[in-house]
């Protein structure tokens, strides 16, 4: 992984309170600057920060920036931007930010794309000029606030060539003045609640209940993985209650299963609010979901194993378990495939439907009904996904022909 220089240009920002809030005011655990640093550290091995215009800010803010650098373990570099780029003749990645912005995603181009862009720029005979001037010109030309570039020292050892590569997904927080904190909080809450692959039950019921849990949990600083484990704990209580043959235990298990489902949705929102999305958190969430989905079906049928139709019930449960497992697996592939086809808003039936079926059936005292319904819905959804994928692929082929 490369080393990056994160350049923040404050020359056009005059509001000192806005700058102070941007660097130091915390919203759901992190400041805007702290969130950007987290995003960059996922892509680069080390990050240095260059703040253009820091010297014209009050000494109090400058001292706070130095203390912030010590606390977050990054280095603040100074001096002309062009001089920072020469390190043993190696190219460096630069993330240039004009004004105040908050990164929501960062996906740098690979080395081959960077090299190709550089060769094209060199062949076009671009004039040598200050790298900082080139950055500002590119921002104005492309309407970008945050840009990604790579600097290659030329053969004559003069100023490095600047390359504009792409706009990054970023939010302009300067427009949220004068109350930056409230504006960022609202923007984070909207982003956290946006999920294109939510099913109907999640959109109409579970997601609204999830909002009530995710905001206070995120504000309290609870780590999203702990929310995931709390949801798994309620799911475990539900499974243990389902193993009991009593109707009261069955109803209580249904309520615990609903709470576990709400927390299972809330962990993702907490992660997005706090800026703590991680591959491990996603893996942990998916793994626990698969385990407890299977355990739930077996726990529902277990008290019926000694009934006259016990063997038939076990066979039906096994079929439902295969359908639910296949639906969960194909759901991940379906989401990935739809995104690859640039379909970002679509309908699908998933775990949210099973949560509602199991909760209502358990409260009203049914055991085999939720098993049959979950299996039937899972099998139907798998067939529907095949049909949707075929239709989308067919439409693309028609347009290509």
VOPAGU-2260 file (C-alpha; in pm, 1 decimal, decimal comma):
REM VOPAGU-2260
SITE   aa  ch    i         X         Y         Z
SITE  UNK   A    0       0,0       0,0       0,0
SITE  UNK   A    1     119,8     349,6     -84,3
SITE  UNK   A    2     189,3     644,5     139,2
SITE  UNK   A    3     -51,1     933,0      88,3
SITE  UNK   A    4     -34,9    1305,0     149,9
SITE  UNK   A    5    -374,8    1443,5     244,8
SITE  UNK   A    6    -373,0    1809,8     135,5
SITE  UNK   A    7    -646,0    2033,6     280,9
SITE  UNK   A    8    -659,5    2375,8     115,5
SITE  UNK   A    9    -826,1    2631,6     344,8
SITE  UNK   A   10    -738,0    2941,0     142,0
SITE  UNK   A   11   -1100,1    2993,4      36,5
SITE  UNK   A   12   -1246,9    2928,7     386,0
SITE  UNK   A   13   -1273,2    3234,9     607,3
SITE  UNK   A   14   -1504,2    3115,7     886,2
SITE  UNK   A   15   -1273,3    3017,3    1175,2
SITE  UNK   A   16   -1557,4    2862,7    1375,4
SITE  UNK   A   17   -1645,8    2642,2    1079,6
SITE  UNK   A   18   -1284,5    2528,3    1049,7
SITE  UNK   A   19   -1267,8    2455,6    1422,2
SITE  UNK   A   20   -1589,2    2249,4    1411,5
SITE  UNK   A   21   -1462,0    2061,5    1105,6
SITE  UNK   A   22   -1144,0    1949,2    1281,1
SITE  UNK   A   23   -1254,1    1909,2    1641,9
SITE  UNK   A   24   -1635,5    1885,3    1684,3
SITE  UNK   A   25   -1746,3    1523,7    1714,4
SITE  UNK   A   26   -2061,4    1384,7    1556,4
SITE  UNK   A   27   -2134,7    1024,1    1654,3
SITE  UNK   A   28   -1782,5     978,1    1783,4
SITE  UNK   A   29   -1568,0    1145,3    1516,5
SITE  UNK   A   30   -1511,9    1484,4    1360,7
SITE  UNK   A   31   -1539,6    1532,0     984,7
SITE  UNK   A   32   -1160,7    1537,3     958,7
SITE  UNK   A   33   -1131,0    1225,2    1176,2
SITE  UNK   A   34   -1374,0    1038,2     952,0
SITE  UNK   A   35   -1174,3    1133,9     642,5
SITE  UNK   A   36    -856,1    1010,2     806,9
SITE  UNK   A   37   -1022,1     674,6     880,8
SITE  UNK   A   38   -1133,2     638,2     519,2
SITE  UNK   A   39    -784,6     714,0     387,8
SITE  UNK   A   40    -613,4     476,4     629,3
SITE  UNK   A   41    -813,8     189,1     483,2
SITE  UNK   A   42    -649,5     254,5     145,3
SITE  UNK   A   43    -298,7     372,2     237,5
SITE  UNK   A   44     -29,5     239,8     468,9
SITE  UNK   A   45      53,0     584,6     607,8
SITE  UNK   A   46    -108,8     925,9     581,1
SITE  UNK   A   47      56,9    1265,9     620,7
SITE  UNK   A   48    -155,3    1580,2     639,1
SITE  UNK   A   49     -69,3    1915,6     482,7
SITE  UNK   A   50    -303,2    2201,9     575,2
SITE  UNK   A   51    -262,4    2498,7     340,2
SITE  UNK   A   52    -351,5    2817,3     525,8
SITE  UNK   A   53    -293,4    2678,2     875,3
SITE  UNK   A   54     -43,6    2953,2     951,4
SITE  UNK   A   55    -307,1    3226,0     910,1
SITE  UNK   A   56    -538,9    3065,6    1167,7
SITE  UNK   A   57    -535,5    3168,9    1536,7
SITE  UNK   A   58    -255,8    3017,1    1744,1
SITE  UNK   A   59    -513,8    2830,9    1954,3
SITE  UNK   A   60    -640,6    2636,5    1651,1
SITE  UNK   A   61    -284,7    2566,1    1537,0
SITE  UNK   A   62    -198,7    2423,4    1879,1
SITE  UNK   A   63    -516,5    2213,3    1880,3
SITE  UNK   A   64    -419,5    2074,1    1538,6
SITE  UNK   A   65     -79,7    1972,9    1671,7
SITE  UNK   A   66    -239,2    1799,4    1971,2
SITE  UNK   A   67    -488,9    1630,1    1737,4
SITE  UNK   A   68    -200,3    1498,0    1527,0
SITE  UNK   A   69     -44,8    1342,1    1836,5
SITE  UNK   A   70    -372,7    1185,6    1946,6
SITE  UNK   A   71    -464,9    1042,2    1604,4
SITE  UNK   A   72    -106,5     942,7    1517,0
SITE  UNK   A   73     -58,0    1136,9    1196,4
SITE  UNK   A   74     203,6    1390,8    1095,9
SITE  UNK   A   75     137,2    1747,9     983,6
SITE  UNK   A   76     381,2    1847,4     710,6
SITE  UNK   A   77     459,6    2203,4     606,7
SITE  UNK   A   78     639,8    2381,9     329,5
SITE  UNK   A   79     567,3    2414,2     -43,7
SITE  UNK   A   80     353,0    2125,4    -169,0
SITE  UNK   A   81     588,2    2057,4    -458,3
SITE  UNK   A   82     882,0    2002,7    -220,0
SITE  UNK   A   83     689,6    1737,3     -26,6
SITE  UNK   A   84     664,3    1507,6    -326,2
SITE  UNK   A   85    1029,7    1422,3    -385,9
SITE  UNK   A   86    1106,8    1109,5    -185,5
SITE  UNK   A   87    1387,2     903,6    -339,5
SITE  UNK   A   88    1242,9     953,8    -686,1
SITE  UNK   A   89     926,7     754,0    -606,0
SITE  UNK   A   90     574,7     856,7    -698,3
SITE  UNK   A   91     340,4     957,2    -419,4
SITE  UNK   A   92     -34,8     955,7    -398,2
SITE  UNK   A   93    -191,9    1291,2    -318,2
SITE  UNK   A   94    -546,5    1349,3    -203,2
SITE  UNK   A   95    -619,2    1716,9    -253,1
SITE  UNK   A   96    -920,3    1872,8     -84,7
SITE  UNK   A   97   -1040,0    2219,7    -173,6
SITE  UNK   A   98   -1224,5    2363,6     124,1
SITE  UNK   A   99   -1412,5    2149,1     375,7
SITE  UNK   A  100   -1543,0    1810,4     266,8
SITE  UNK   A  101   -1630,4    1477,2     424,6
SITE  UNK   A  102   -1537,7    1161,5     235,6
SITE  UNK   A  103   -1801,0     889,9     224,8
SITE  UNK   A  104   -1601,2     650,4       7,0
SITE  UNK   A  105   -1251,1     630,0    -132,3
SITE  UNK   A  106   -1150,0     399,9    -417,4
SITE  UNK   A  107    -809,2     490,8    -566,4
SITE  UNK   A  108    -721,4     385,3    -917,3
SITE  UNK   A  109    -469,7     106,9    -960,7
SITE  UNK   A  110    -113,3     171,2   -1076,7
SITE  UNK   A  111    -177,4      80,3   -1439,5
SITE  UNK   A  112    -454,0     339,6   -1471,9
SITE  UNK   A  113    -233,1     601,5   -1308,7
SITE  UNK   A  114      58,9     524,5   -1540,5
SITE  UNK   A  115    -166,0     537,2   -1847,3
SITE  UNK   A  116    -305,1     875,0   -1743,3
SITE  UNK   A  117      45,5    1008,1   -1684,0
SITE  UNK   A  118     168,3     894,3   -2026,5
SITE  UNK   A  119    -131,0    1064,1   -2188,8
SITE  UNK   A  120     -66,0    1385,1   -1996,8
SITE  UNK   A  121     302,2    1383,0   -2089,7
SITE  UNK   A  122     236,0    1323,7   -2460,3
SITE  UNK   A  123      -9,5    1614,4   -2467,0
SITE  UNK   A  124     275,3    1848,5   -2372,3
SITE  UNK   A  125     119,1    1986,9   -2054,3
SITE  UNK   A  126     315,8    2290,9   -1933,7
SITE  UNK   A  127     522,5    2271,6   -1615,2
SITE  UNK   A  128     372,6    2474,5   -1334,6
SITE  UNK   A  129     319,0    2463,1    -961,3
SITE  UNK   A  130     151,0    2144,9    -847,9
SITE  UNK   A  131     -75,5    2339,2    -611,5
SITE  UNK   A  132    -178,7    2568,3    -896,5
SITE  UNK   A  133    -252,8    2264,0   -1112,4
SITE  UNK   A  134    -467,2    2112,2    -838,9
SITE  UNK   A  135    -674,2    2426,2    -797,0
SITE  UNK   A  136    -717,9    2458,6   -1171,0
SITE  UNK   A  137    -833,4    2098,0   -1199,4
SITE  UNK   A  138   -1083,1    2143,3    -915,7
SITE  UNK   A  139   -1232,4    2447,2   -1084,7
SITE  UNK   A  140   -1241,9    2282,7   -1425,3
SITE  UNK   A  141   -1404,3    1957,8   -1314,1
SITE  UNK   A  142   -1622,0    2096,0   -1035,6
SITE  UNK   A  143   -1453,1    1864,0    -786,9
SITE  UNK   A  144   -1388,0    1938,3    -424,1
SITE  UNK   A  145   -1181,8    1629,6    -347,6
SITE  UNK   A  146    -956,3    1485,3    -615,0
SITE  UNK   A  147    -705,6    1203,8    -633,8
SITE  UNK   A  148    -376,3    1250,0    -815,2
SITE  UNK   A  149     -35,6    1091,0    -847,6
SITE  UNK   A  150     288,8    1286,4    -874,9
SITE  UNK   A  151     571,8    1159,5   -1091,2
SITE  UNK   A  152     903,2    1350,7   -1072,5
SITE  UNK   A  153    1004,0    1427,3   -1428,9
SITE  UNK   A  154    1342,8    1349,1   -1577,6
SITE  UNK   A  155    1468,4    1704,9   -1536,7
SITE  UNK   A  156    1405,9    1700,6   -1162,2
SITE  UNK   A  157    1171,2    1998,2   -1182,1
SITE  UNK   A  158     813,9    2026,1   -1056,7
SITE  UNK   A  159     622,3    1698,9   -1060,9
SITE  UNK   A  160     344,0    1662,0   -1313,3
SITE  UNK   A  161      -8,6    1680,3   -1179,1
SITE  UNK   A  162    -273,7    1432,2   -1290,7
SITE  UNK   A  163    -644,6    1472,6   -1239,8
SITE  UNK   A  164    -782,8    1120,0   -1219,3
SITE  UNK   A  165   -1133,1    1117,2   -1080,3
SITE  UNK   A  166   -1380,2    1280,8    -847,1
SITE  UNK   A  167   -1421,9    1113,8    -512,5
SITE  UNK   A  168   -1752,4    1062,6    -341,4
SITE  UNK   A  169   -1754,2    1348,7     -92,0
SITE  UNK   A  170   -1994,5    1586,5      76,9
SITE  UNK   A  171   -1934,1    1961,0      89,1
SITE  UNK   A  172   -1977,7    2044,0     457,2
SITE  UNK   A  173   -1898,8    2414,7     417,1
SITE  UNK   A  174   -2251,2    2467,2     281,7
SITE  UNK   A  175   -2387,5    2343,6     616,7
SITE  UNK   A  176   -2275,4    2664,5     789,9
SITE  UNK   A  177   -2340,2    2809,6    1036,8
SITE  UNK   A  178   -2446,3    2491,9    1224,4
SITE  UNK   A  179   -2206,8    2234,7    1080,3
SITE  UNK   A  180   -2262,8    1982,5    1360,0
SITE  UNK   A  181   -2640,3    1961,2    1311,1
SITE  UNK   A  182   -2602,5    1945,7     932,5
SITE  UNK   A  183   -2344,8    1665,9     940,9
SITE  UNK   A  184   -2558,0    1474,6    1189,5
SITE  UNK   A  185   -2860,5    1492,2     959,3
SITE  UNK   A  186   -2652,7    1392,3     656,7
SITE  UNK   A  187   -2505,0    1091,7     838,9
SITE  UNK   A  188   -2847,9     977,0     955,3
SITE  UNK   A  189   -2986,0     994,4     601,0
SITE  UNK   A  190   -2689,5     802,7     461,3
SITE  UNK   A  191   -2707,6     541,3     737,8
SITE  UNK   A  192   -3073,1     469,2     663,1
SITE  UNK   A  193   -3025,2     430,4     287,4
SITE  UNK   A  194   -3016,6      67,0     177,5
SITE  UNK   A  195   -3122,0     -18,9    -174,4
SITE  UNK   A  196   -3162,5    -391,3    -106,6
SITE  UNK   A  197   -3408,1    -368,9     183,7
SITE  UNK   A  198   -3711,8    -593,1     160,4
SITE  UNK   A  199   -4069,8    -469,4     208,9
SITE  UNK   A  200   -4093,3    -563,2     576,0
SITE  UNK   A  201   -3764,0    -390,1     651,5
SITE  UNK   A  202   -3868,6     -72,1     471,1
SITE  UNK   A  203   -4215,3     -53,2     626,9
SITE  UNK   A  204   -4153,2    -182,9     980,4
SITE  UNK   A  205   -3807,7    -301,2    1088,0
SITE  UNK   A  206   -3612,9      -5,0     949,8
SITE  UNK   A  207   -3828,2     245,5    1142,0
SITE  UNK   A  208   -3782,3      51,2    1465,6
SITE  UNK   A  209   -3412,4      25,3    1388,0
SITE  UNK   A  210   -3379,3     405,5    1374,3
SITE  UNK   A  211   -3500,0     426,2    1734,3
SITE  UNK   A  212   -3215,8     198,9    1846,6
SITE  UNK   A  213   -2927,7     299,2    1619,1
SITE  UNK   A  214   -2913,2     672,5    1697,8
SITE  UNK   A  215   -2876,5     645,7    2079,6
SITE  UNK   A  216   -2639,3     349,3    2045,3
SITE  UNK   A  217   -2416,9     540,2    1802,2
SITE  UNK   A  218   -2428,2     855,5    2016,2
SITE  UNK   A  219   -2326,3     651,6    2322,2
SITE  UNK   A  220   -2022,3     520,5    2135,9
SITE  UNK   A  221   -2129,2     154,9    2136,7
SITE  UNK   A  222   -1920,2     -35,9    1884,4
SITE  UNK   A  223   -2130,2    -184,3    1599,4
SITE  UNK   A  224   -1981,3    -531,3    1658,7
SITE  UNK   A  225   -2123,4    -521,1    2011,7
SITE  UNK   A  226   -2464,7    -441,3    1865,2
SITE  UNK   A  227   -2424,5    -744,9    1637,5
SITE  UNK   A  228   -2339,7    -964,7    1936,6
SITE  UNK   A  229   -2634,4    -824,9    2133,9
SITE  UNK   A  230   -2866,1    -915,0    1845,2
SITE  UNK   A  231   -2714,1   -1265,5    1837,5
SITE  UNK   A  232   -2773,9   -1296,3    2212,7
SITE  UNK   A  233   -3146,0   -1219,0    2171,5
SITE  UNK   A  234   -3157,9   -1467,7    1882,4
SITE  UNK   A  235   -3000,4   -1728,7    2112,4
SITE  UNK   A  236   -3265,6   -1656,8    2379,0
SITE  UNK   A  237   -3531,9   -1702,7    2111,0
SITE  UNK   A  238   -3387,8   -2038,5    2005,2
SITE  UNK   A  239   -3375,7   -2161,1    2366,8
SITE  UNK   A  240   -3736,5   -2049,4    2422,4
SITE  UNK   A  241   -3845,5   -2219,9    2097,5
SITE  UNK   A  242   -3701,7   -2546,2    2230,7
SITE  UNK   A  243   -3952,5   -2528,4    2514,8
SITE  UNK   A  244   -4285,1   -2687,9    2432,7
SITE  UNK   A  245   -4499,7   -2425,7    2607,2
SITE  UNK   A  246   -4705,2   -2165,9    2421,6
SITE  UNK   A  247   -4590,9   -1883,4    2652,0
SITE  UNK   A  248   -4224,9   -1964,3    2587,9
SITE  UNK   A  249   -4300,1   -1976,0    2215,4
SITE  UNK   A  250   -4456,4   -1627,8    2223,4
SITE  UNK   A  251   -4168,0   -1489,0    2430,8
SITE  UNK   A  252   -3925,2   -1641,4    2181,6
SITE  UNK   A  253   -4104,1   -1461,9    1898,4
SITE  UNK   A  254   -4058,3   -1127,6    2074,1
SITE  UNK   A  255   -3689,0   -1201,3    2138,8
SITE  UNK   A  256   -3649,1   -1297,5    1771,8
SITE  UNK   A  257   -3798,0    -961,6    1665,3
SITE  UNK   A  258   -3564,6    -767,9    1897,9
SITE  UNK   A  259   -3269,6    -964,7    1761,8
SITE  UNK   A  260   -3379,7    -880,7    1406,7
SITE  UNK   A  261   -3402,6    -509,7    1490,3
SITE  UNK   A  262   -3053,1    -510,9    1640,9
SITE  UNK   A  263   -2930,0    -705,1    1339,4
SITE  UNK   A  264   -3045,7    -414,8    1121,1
SITE  UNK   A  265   -2921,2    -153,0    1369,0
SITE  UNK   A  266   -2559,0    -269,8    1371,2
SITE  UNK   A  267   -2511,8    -158,7    1010,7
SITE  UNK   A  268   -2665,7     181,8    1081,2
SITE  UNK   A  269   -2446,1     227,9    1389,0
SITE  UNK   A  270   -2138,4     142,0    1180,1
SITE  UNK   A  271   -2232,2     395,8     912,3
SITE  UNK   A  272   -2313,4     665,9    1167,5
SITE  UNK   A  273   -1981,3     616,2    1345,1
SITE  UNK   A  274   -1779,1     560,3    1028,1
SITE  UNK   A  275   -1673,4     214,7    1148,6
SITE  UNK   A  276   -1776,5      -3,7     855,3
SITE  UNK   A  277   -1542,0    -300,7     831,6
SITE  UNK   A  278   -1507,4    -628,5     644,0
SITE  UNK   A  279   -1489,9    -818,0     974,2
SITE  UNK   A  280   -1812,3    -660,5    1100,1
SITE  UNK   A  281   -1992,2    -757,0     779,8
SITE  UNK   A  282   -1856,7   -1112,6     800,1
SITE  UNK   A  283   -1956,0   -1145,9    1167,0
SITE  UNK   A  284   -2308,4   -1021,9    1096,3
SITE  UNK   A  285   -2363,4   -1256,3     800,2
SITE  UNK   A  286   -2215,0   -1557,9     977,3
SITE  UNK   A  287   -2428,9   -1519,3    1289,8
SITE  UNK   A  288   -2740,1   -1465,5    1075,1
SITE  UNK   A  289   -2682,9   -1795,8     891,5
SITE  UNK   A  290   -2617,9   -1986,1    1215,4
SITE  UNK   A  291   -2926,4   -1862,9    1398,1
SITE  UNK   A  292   -3154,9   -1894,3    1094,9
SITE  UNK   A  293   -3074,8   -2265,7    1087,1
SITE  UNK   A  294   -3093,6   -2301,9    1465,2
SITE  UNK   A  295   -3431,5   -2126,6    1471,9
SITE  UNK   A  296   -3594,0   -2370,8    1226,7
SITE  UNK   A  297   -3459,2   -2672,4    1414,8
SITE  UNK   A  298   -3568,0   -2527,6    1749,8
SITE  UNK   A  299   -3924,2   -2473,9    1623,9
SITE  UNK   A  300   -3965,2   -2836,1    1511,5
SITE  UNK   A  301   -3776,7   -2997,1    1799,6
SITE  UNK   A  302   -4073,2   -3024,0    2045,5
SITE  UNK   A  303   -4277,4   -3188,7    1764,4
SITE  UNK   A  304   -4032,4   -3472,1    1697,1
SITE  UNK   A  305   -4227,5   -3718,4    1917,5
SITE  UNK   A  306   -4567,0   -3638,3    1761,1
SITE  UNK   A  307   -4735,4   -3886,2    1520,7
SITE  UNK   A  308   -4604,4   -3690,8    1223,0
SITE  UNK   A  309   -4263,7   -3616,7    1376,2
SITE  UNK   A  310   -4062,0   -3769,7    1091,4
SITE  UNK   A  311   -4260,8   -3580,5     829,3
SITE  UNK   A  312   -4212,0   -3256,2    1022,3
SITE  UNK   A  313   -3836,0   -3313,4    1032,9
SITE  UNK   A  314   -3824,1   -3375,6     657,5
SITE  UNK   A  315   -4023,6   -3057,7     587,6
SITE  UNK   A  316   -3791,7   -2863,0     817,5
SITE  UNK   A  317   -3486,1   -3002,9     638,6
SITE  UNK   A  318   -3627,3   -2889,8     302,8
SITE  UNK   A  319   -3706,0   -2544,8     444,6
SITE  UNK   A  320   -3354,4   -2523,9     590,0
SITE  UNK   A  321   -3200,9   -2597,7     248,0
SITE  UNK   A  322   -3423,1   -2336,0      80,6
SITE  UNK   A  323   -3346,0   -2067,8     341,2
SITE  UNK   A  324   -2971,1   -2136,5     325,7
SITE  UNK   A  325   -2975,9   -2124,1     -54,7
SITE  UNK   A  326   -3177,6   -1801,5     -46,8
SITE  UNK   A  327   -2927,5   -1638,2     188,1
SITE  UNK   A  328   -2632,3   -1743,6     -25,3
SITE  UNK   A  329   -2786,6   -1642,2    -357,1
SITE  UNK   A  330   -2898,5   -1313,2    -202,0
SITE  UNK   A  331   -2536,2   -1203,2    -159,9
SITE  UNK   A  332   -2456,7   -1301,2    -518,6
SITE  UNK   A  333   -2775,3   -1128,6    -636,8
SITE  UNK   A  334   -2678,4    -801,0    -467,6
SITE  UNK   A  335   -2328,4    -814,8    -614,2
SITE  UNK   A  336   -2461,2    -896,8    -960,7
SITE  UNK   A  337   -2718,9    -616,1    -956,7
SITE  UNK   A  338   -2454,1    -362,4    -855,4
SITE  UNK   A  339   -2229,0    -483,6   -1136,8
SITE  UNK   A  340   -2514,3    -407,4   -1378,3
SITE  UNK   A  341   -2551,5     -58,6   -1229,1
SITE  UNK   A  342   -2884,7    -149,8   -1064,3
SITE  UNK   A  343   -2873,2      26,0    -727,6
SITE  UNK   A  344   -3242,4      21,6    -632,9
SITE  UNK   A  345   -3434,0    -302,5    -657,5
SITE  UNK   A  346   -3679,1    -523,8    -473,9
SITE  UNK   A  347   -3596,1    -845,9    -293,7
SITE  UNK   A  348   -3740,5   -1067,5     -23,0
SITE  UNK   A  349   -3494,5   -1165,6     246,7
SITE  UNK   A  350   -3445,8   -1215,6     616,2
SITE  UNK   A  351   -3684,5    -934,0     704,3
SITE  UNK   A  352   -3978,4   -1139,5     573,9
SITE  UNK   A  353   -3869,1   -1442,2     776,8
SITE  UNK   A  354   -3843,3   -1228,2    1090,6
SITE  UNK   A  355   -4204,6   -1113,0    1052,1
SITE  UNK   A  356   -4333,7   -1463,6     971,7
SITE  UNK   A  357   -4161,2   -1621,4    1272,2
SITE  UNK   A  358   -4258,6   -1343,7    1514,2
SITE  UNK   A  359   -4629,6   -1345,8    1426,3
SITE  UNK   A  360   -4650,6   -1726,8    1407,7
SITE  UNK   A  361   -4476,3   -1770,0    1743,0
SITE  UNK   A  362   -4696,2   -1511,3    1915,5
SITE  UNK   A  363   -5008,1   -1692,0    1790,6
SITE  UNK   A  364   -4871,3   -2034,9    1886,0
SITE  UNK   A  365   -4779,4   -2188,1    1546,8
SITE  UNK   A  366   -4467,2   -2399,8    1498,1
SITE  UNK   A  367   -4487,5   -2572,4    1160,5
SITE  UNK   A  368   -4657,1   -2281,4     982,8
SITE  UNK   A  369   -4351,1   -2048,9     999,0
SITE  UNK   A  370   -4125,6   -2333,7     883,2
SITE  UNK   A  371   -4343,2   -2403,5     579,3
SITE  UNK   A  372   -4388,1   -2034,5     497,0
SITE  UNK   A  373   -4015,5   -1953,8     532,5
SITE  UNK   A  374   -3923,9   -2243,2     306,6
SITE  UNK   A  375   -4187,6   -2150,4      48,7
SITE  UNK   A  376   -4090,6   -1781,2      43,9
SITE  UNK   A  377   -3720,3   -1869,4      16,6
SITE  UNK   A  378   -3780,0   -2106,7    -277,3
SITE  UNK   A  379   -4005,1   -1852,5    -449,4
SITE  UNK   A  380   -3748,8   -1575,9    -403,5
SITE  UNK   A  381   -3470,7   -1789,6    -554,9
SITE  UNK   A  382   -3684,9   -1850,4    -864,1
SITE  UNK   A  383   -3774,3   -1479,9    -884,6
SITE  UNK   A  384   -3406,7   -1381,6    -873,3
SITE  UNK   A  385   -3327,8   -1619,0   -1158,7
SITE  UNK   A  386   -3608,6   -1460,0   -1358,6
SITE  UNK   A  387   -3494,9   -1102,8   -1281,1
SITE  UNK   A  388   -3133,6   -1179,8   -1369,3
SITE  UNK   A  389   -3244,5   -1339,0   -1695,8
SITE  UNK   A  390   -3460,1   -1036,5   -1782,6
SITE  UNK   A  391   -3180,9    -789,3   -1704,1
SITE  UNK   A  392   -2922,1    -988,5   -1897,3
SITE  UNK   A  393   -3162,7   -1020,4   -2189,0
SITE  UNK   A  394   -3231,0    -645,6   -2198,8
SITE  UNK   A  395   -2857,1    -571,7   -2194,8
SITE  UNK   A  396   -2801,8    -816,1   -2479,4
SITE  UNK   A  397   -3079,0    -653,3   -2684,6
SITE  UNK   A  398   -2926,8    -308,6   -2634,2
SITE  UNK   A  399   -2582,6    -441,0   -2725,7
SITE  UNK   A  400   -2714,2    -598,8   -3049,1
